[in-house]
Amino acid sequence: MEDSREPGARVYTFVDDNDERRDEIYYDKWWQKFCLRFHQPDSTPSWKPKWWTRFFPFPLFSTYRQLALKICFILFFLLTWGILYAELGEAIGLHGELLGMSLLVIAAYLIGWIWLKVTTLPALIGMLLTGILFQNLGLVTMTDEYRKLNQDLRKLALVIILTRAGLGLDAKVLKKHYAAVLQLGLLPWLVECIAIAVTTHYLLHLPWIWAFLLGSMIASVSPAVVVPCLFRLRDIGYGESKGIPTMVVAAAAIDDSVSVAVFAIILNAMFSSGSVTWNIIKGPLSIIAGVALGSLWGALISFIPESGDTHVVPLRFLLLFLGGLFSLFISSMIEWSGAGPLAIVSSGFVAAYYWKKQGWVVNKNPVSDLFRILWIFFEPILFAFTGAQVTISTLDPVVIKMGAVCLISCLLIRAVATFLVSFGCGLNYKEKLFIGLTWMAKATVQAALGPAALDLVHRSQTTGESNKQEAYAETLLAVSVLSVMLSAPLGALLIAVTGPKLLTRDNGDNKVQSEVESMKPVAHNSSQL
């Protein structure tokens, strides 16, 4: 077989207990290691043209398979643009808004990918910065006609976020660690929500109702940041013996669900034309209705279609996704906004519970994989469009400065609260400290809900009161974006740095050691390759 390796690569050949040979390639040069941050070798054998290695050596260039995949995405975009241009005309022409929005999403995806590879920080930060950059350089503009499209796309992203949260809940884990999951999912959220409300009321001069609206949104922890970082630690054995990553995933799902539901209830009460008494009563009723109806829908789609049906995967995916969209849009239409998000999470949880009994693993089944793929497309849409809402020239420096003070102080309060409420969860003090330090990253919920109040204010026609509300809504958006910029990289760094120092690796060490001892090196080739 043709050797495609670069000079300087080292190859170690191992033989396992079954006498099966396996080659592992290592690269010693600094530029090779830098290139490997952007593209990894193929995990399975792949075909390539005979001349490929000569002109595009790995790791300086990506493999043929990886490049072909990128070309597929480019062709997909060009073909989609061509079809839409043929139908819509100049609306998606070279100077049309739809083309500008499409280029923004593509740029956000690419810059987010580069940001992740270079800094190892979450890609969503690069996507958010791309949106801010495009908006303030005048590279993208959104009129009222396309602002509605922006809102609908953010709602689609919210459905994906909440459905994945529901599918990630394991009833067995909840039953085993229900006290710890509820403590971590509810109490730190409540403490930070109150802390944000109090600090922003006095420092940013927000009315109490707007302060609690902001608090209910900011207090949510982002699984998009916390979960992948924890799973990387879990894969090498840290925290696995006590199930910390699994416990945190379940708590994050509850945290997100409560945050979105409470935000929707407060926002609906603020802009509803009904009586105050009815709005207060409607809050708990919407929670009960959302959980009940969502559970019924999840139970239904666990038996329809039948589990042995040839098309069971796409049918289950469509029923779950379209049911989530219906519940979110219809609850907003009838002004029971708190019911929709809880119905989405409940349907995903109940469906996953019954699917597990039918042989599907929770959060690792074909439907979960489809939602994971869908999120790849909607993540740059959500964060790029949220960043594109921010115009730096209109920001009040006092809001940014005082907002940063509020966020940093409340993050510290949340860390202390998480450490204190984790007593009784079966964790030692180092593990409690780790969860307290890392249970703070913001991203997905803040990006999805940050512009929501501003969207509603723009729909109102009254001038005097609307001007004040618009200022409050812009403050909410600025603080939500600032929370992502501050807490997402901080959370990711704290998990990476403190995880190996604060978490135990008892089972992981034994597992790695046994794997090492089972492999016998039989050959060693160096730079002559």
C-alpha positions, -999 to 999 in steps of 0.1 A, spaced: 0 0 0 13 35 -9 30 53 20 14 87 25 32 97 57 53 128 60 90 127 69 94 129 106 65 107 114 70 79 138 51 46 135 45 22 164 32 -12 156 14 -30 184 1 -65 187 -28 -72 211 -37 -104 229 -54 -117 197 -22 -113 177 -38 -85 156 -13 -58 144 -22 -21 147 -1 9 135 -2 42 153 14 72 137 29 101 156 42 134 143 71 151 160 75 184 141 58 215 155 41 224 122 27 189 119 12 191 154 -3 225 146 -18 211 114 -33 182 133 -54 207 153 -73 214 121 -77 179 106 -72 144 119 -64 113 99 -93 92 87 -105 66 112 -112 40 85 -94 32 52 -104 56 24 -99 59 -13 -79 87 -29 -65 95 -63 -30 82 -69 -16 118 -72 -32 131 -41 -5 123 -16 22 139 -38 5 172 -42 -15 174 -9 5 156 18 -11 150 52 -11 166 77 -2 198 58 -35 193 39 -66 174 49 -73 139 36 -92 135 3 -123 123 22 -124 154 44 -119 177 15 -146 159 -5 -170 164 24 -163 202 25 -168 204 -13 -202 186 -8 -213 214 16 -202 241 -8 -220 225 -36 -251 221 -14 -250 258 -7 -245 269 -43 -272 246 -56 -296 259 -29 -288 295 -37 -292 289 -74 -327 273 -69 -338 301 -46 -324 328 -70 -344 312 -99 -376 314 -78 -372 346 -57 -351 368 -79 -332 397 -65 -343 390 -29 -315 365 -29 -293 381 -55 -258 395 -49 -272 425 -31 -302 407 -15 -307 403 23 -311 365 21 -277 361 5 -261 383 31 -278 362 59 -266 330 42 -230 342 39 -232 353 76 -241 318 86 -214 302 65 -188 326 77 -199 320 113 -196 282 108 -161 285 93 -148 311 119 -163 290 147 -145 259 134 -112 278 132 -117 293 166 -123 259 181 -92 244 165 -69 273 173 -80 282 209 -98 249 219 -126 272 233 -162 266 222 -169 274 186 -200 293 195 -179 322 207 -164 326 173 -198 324 157 -212 351 180 -182 374 173 -188 368 135 -224 381 139 -212 412 158 -185 418 132 -208 415 102 -234 438 118 -209 465 127 -190 464 94 -223 468 75 -219 434 58 -254 423 67 -287 442 71 -321 430 82 -353 448 74 -385 440 93 -395 415 66 -365 393 73 -364 400 110 -394 378 113 -375 350 95 -347 356 120 -372 351 149 -386 319 134 -351 304 129 -343 311 165 -375 294 176 -364 263 155 -331 264 173 -348 266 207 -369 235 198 -337 216 189 -321 227 222 -350 216 244 -357 184 225 -320 174 229 -323 182 266 -353 159 270 -337 131 250 -306 134 272 -325 127 304 -321 91 316 -349 80 340 -325 55 356 -300 83 364 -328 105 377 -341 78 400 -306 70 413 -295 107 417 -328 125 419 -319 145 449 -285 156 435 -300 163 400 -328 184 415 -305 203 438 -280 211 411 -307 218 385 -329 241 406 -312 257 436 -282 273 419 -305 286 391 -328 301 417 -300 318 436 -284 333 405 -318 344 391 -325 363 423 -289 377 424 -291 389 388 -325 405 394 -313 424 425 -280 436 411 -294 447 377 -323 465 394 -300 486 414 -270 489 391 -287 490 357 -319 505 370 -342 479 354 -378 476 368 -382 446 389 -402 427 363 -375 433 337 -348 424 362 -364 390 370 -369 384 332 -332 389 327 -324 368 358 -345 339 346 -326 339 313 -290 345 325 -293 319 353 -294 291 327 -263 269 322 -254 259 287 -250 222 280 -234 232 247 -203 243 267 -204 222 298 -214 188 285 -187 183 257 -160 195 281 -171 170 308 -174 142 283 -138 148 272 -128 143 309 -151 113 312 -135 96 281 -102 95 299 -117 84 332 -122 116 353 -154 117 373 -167 85 357 -168 64 389 -193 87 406 -212 95 374 -205 132 376 -209 139 338 -242 120 337 -255 138 367 -245 172 353 -262 164 319 -295 156 337 -292 187 359 -284 209 329 -315 197 311 -337 206 341 -319 239 345 -326 248 309 -362 237 310 -370 258 341 -352 288 327 -370 288 294 -404 281 310 -401 309 336 -388 334 310 -417 326 288 -442 330 317 -428 364 328 -425 377 292 -461 366 285 -473 383 316 -455 415 307 -470 418 272 -503 401 279 -536 421 278 -553 399 305 -557 407 342 -527 404 366 -546 378 387 -552 355 357 -516 358 345 -504 347 380 -528 318 380 -519 309 344 -482 305 353 -485 272 374 -513 260 351 -491 263 320 -464 243 337 -488 215 346 -504 216 311 -470 216 294 -456 186 313 -489 166 310 -494 172 273 -458 167 264 -457 134 283 -487 122 265 -472 131 231 -439 114 241 -458 82 251 -477 83 218 -447 85 195 -430 57 214 -456 33 201 -465 50 168 -448 41 145 -442 5 155 -407 -1 166 -400 -26 138 -412 -3 110 -387 2 82 -390 40 84 -392 42 122 -362 65 126 -373 94 103 -410 90 114 -400 93 151 -378 122 144 -404 141 124 -432 134 150 -409 146 178 -396 177 160 -429 188 145 -447 182 178 -421 204 195 -426 231 169 -464 229 172 -463 232 210 -440 262 210 -459 281 183 -494 273 196 -485 280 232 -472 314 221 -504 321 200 -528 313 229 -505 332 254 -496 301 274 -459 304 266 -446 285 296 -464 253 284 -445 250 251 -409 246 263 -419 221 291 -440 201 266 -410 198 243 -387 186 271 -413 162 286 -421 146 252 -384 140 246 -379 125 280 -409 102 279 -401 91 244 -365 83 253 -377 64 284 -399 40 263 -374 38 235 -349 25 260 -372 -3 268 -373 -11 231 -335 -13 229 -324 22 221 -297 38 243 -307 71 259 -290 100 240 -272 76 217 -300 65 195 -307 73 158 -332 101 166 -307 118 190 -281 116 162 -305 133 138 -311 162 163 -273 164 168 -268 167 130 -296 193 129 -279 213 156 -247 215 135 -267 236 110 -286 256 135 -258 265 159 -242 290 136 -276 304 127 -285 310 163 -253 326 175 -245 345 143 -280 361 142 -279 369 179 -245 386 174 -259 405 144 -285 421 167 -257 440 185 -247 474 172 -216 485 192 -221 523 184 -255 522 202 -243 504 233 -242 524 265 -207 520 281 -223 522 315 -245 493 307 -216 472 295 -195 481 326 -222 476 352 -235 445 333 -200 430 336 -200 438 373 -234 422 378 -225 390 358 -191 384 375 -204 390 410 -234 367 403 -212 340 388 -192 340 420 -224 338 441 -236 309 419 -203 291 424 -206 294 461 -243 284 461 -235 253 439 -208 242 463 -231 246 493 -262 229 478 -241 199 466 -238 186 501 -256 153 505 -249 144 468 -223 119 477 -194 140 465 -162 150 482 -152 186 487 -129 186 456 -158 174 434 -182 199 449 -156 227 442 -152 214 406 -190 215 399 -192 249 416 -165 264 394 -177 249 362 -215 251 366 -217 286 352 -211 287 314 -238 305 294 -246 302 257 -275 285 241 -305 298 261 -291 333 263 -286 334 225 -321 320 218 -340 342 243 -318 373 244 -335 391 215 -370 378 223 -381 408 244 -368 432 218 -388 414 191 -420 419 211 -412 456 217 -407 462 180 -442 448 174 -459 473 197 -470 506 182 -472 529 213 -444 554 213 -439 568 248 -439 536 268 -424 517 239 -392 538 240 -386 529 276 -393 492 269 -370 492 239 -342 506 261 -348 478 287 -350 452 259 -317 464 244 -301 462 279 -313 425 281 -298 417 247 -265 434 256 -262 416 289 -272 383 274 -244 386 247 -220 398 273 -228 367 295 -219 344 267 -186 362 259 -176 362 296 -188 328 309 -185 304 280 -147 306 276 -143 309 314 -164 277 320 -146 258 293 -112 268 307 -121 260 343 -134 225 333 -102 217 313 -78 231 340 -95 220 372 -109 187 361 -77 166 362 -68 183 396 -101 180 414 -117 148 400 -106 113 407 -95 89 380 -96 56 399 -113 35 373 -99 54 344 -63 48 355 -69 11 358 -86 9 324 -58 28 307 -31 8 325 -47 -25 315 -50 -14 278 -13 -4 278 -2 -36 293 -22 -57 268 -3 -41 239 32 -54 230 53 -31 207 71 -52 181 86 -26 158 97 10 158 104 30 127 116 66 128 124 94 105 134 73 75 97 67 68 
